[in-house]
Amino acid sequence: MTPTPEQLRQWDRRIVWHAFTQMVEYEPFIIERAKGCTLVDVDGREYLDGVSSLWCNVHGHRHPKLDAAIRRQLDKVAHVTSLGASNPTTIELARRLVDLAPAGLEHVFFSDDGATAVEVAIKMALQYWRQRAEPRPEKTGYVALGGAYHGDTLGSVSVGGVPRFHAMFEPLLFDVFRLPAPDSYRLPEGVTAENLAAHCLGQLERLLEEHHERIAAMVVEPLVQCAAGMIMHPAGYLRGVRELTARYDVLLIADEVAVGMGRTGRMFACEHEGVTPDLLCLAKGLTGGYLPLAATLTTDAIWGAFLGDFAENKTFYHGHTYGGNPLGAAVALATLDVFDEEQTLVNLGPKIARLGEHLARIGRLPHVGDVRQRGLIGAAELVRDRRTKAPYAWDERRGMRVCEHARGEGVWLRPLGDVIVLMPPLAVTLDELDRIALAAERGIVAAT
Ligand SMILES: *Cc1c(COP(=O)(O)O)cnc(C)c1O
């Protein structure tokens, strides 16, 4: 007998332990089906997916091409290990990614989630310095930014910098060199929007000058630190980071798990500043938001340091059972095909402009301190006082209240504290985008 919606809600509340969720107050929200940008819950109620099912959906749900790609792959094989074996679909995806990625990224290591893509990059960087022709084994440190989020495994948490999530696990983490995030809204004392990039790059340069001999890599989320509350970096910052890390022999790890795959208006965020990192991490939208698959792309120089006779022990001893899974690879390939066939990036222009119009209007509300946008990432930050930028007490949960209001209007949003996130699938229509933004706006009016 199929369980009733009420039974499902009871089991969901009692048995399922949800991510980033206080289970005492969890109100089951159970999506049974979806189509395009619309989610349908177990009671048949419809919601627009205003946050791309947590920043990963690209071409909409149940896209016929994506569904068909998985079905076709199922008729061949569902899983092949990447430990000493391969399959045509995963090989083809690796080729396509290398063709698309910034020039100089020639090799792909597959894993299964954003956190693992970053773990791979962190470990590769360290091992690279130990094994290259002129070894630098003292290079074991990492530079990361305040508010950084790179996933929830321990290596990723070590480079992460969100105290509310990460402070608890401090005893398990390695130390990093931490620099403040280049935050264009909450500027440091005496710094203007115009010289923020130079100010932050100056801090980085001083750090590298002093410590570069001990630093293996710097990890950044290019352009937008999403989980930090959609902190947007000033123009020129990423380019400057690339120049400085290159000058001081420090590898650059670009975590494009959230901003990659078209989200910023280009396929990869690094393209906006003409940057090739040494390691590029992809996940979330890589499969169109369908299946867990991640990739860490890297250069010939890094790949080369791992080559040698078996007995030299230069192998990268790292792997995940489902890394490079063919079903994931099949839907990732189809995702790239749909980018071409539907001209997704070209068609994004008017949607980015429309989101900008909505944000400009929302930005005039009395308790919206800042609105910011990069591509199809939009954010509105709620504050108690616009002039001083003083936040609301965090346990007032204003952001959550805005989203509860929007949900009542049939729009699903999930905030980052008091930052309201508007991040629909790239396939969103202008009409859907209007409905999402208007629901968010009415939610803000109701909750502030
Ligand atoms: C979501 C995210 C991750 C972690 O990805 P998972 O697939 O959840 O492990 C890493 N980095 C960034 C920038 C992210 O947004």
The ligand as an ORCA input file, in Angstrom:
! r2SCAN-3c Opt
* xyz 0 1
  C      27.779     23.411     -2.560
  C      29.210     23.796     -2.600
  C      30.222     22.872     -2.298
  C      29.936     21.496     -1.805
  O      29.321     20.704     -2.746
  P      28.573     19.356     -2.286
  O      28.177     18.725     -3.564
  O      27.424     19.803     -1.440
  O      29.557     18.563     -1.514
  C      31.525     23.270     -2.465
  N      31.835     24.512     -2.873
  C      30.903     25.421     -3.163
  C      31.314     26.763     -3.646
  C      29.551     25.110     -3.013
  O      28.608     26.023     -3.257
*
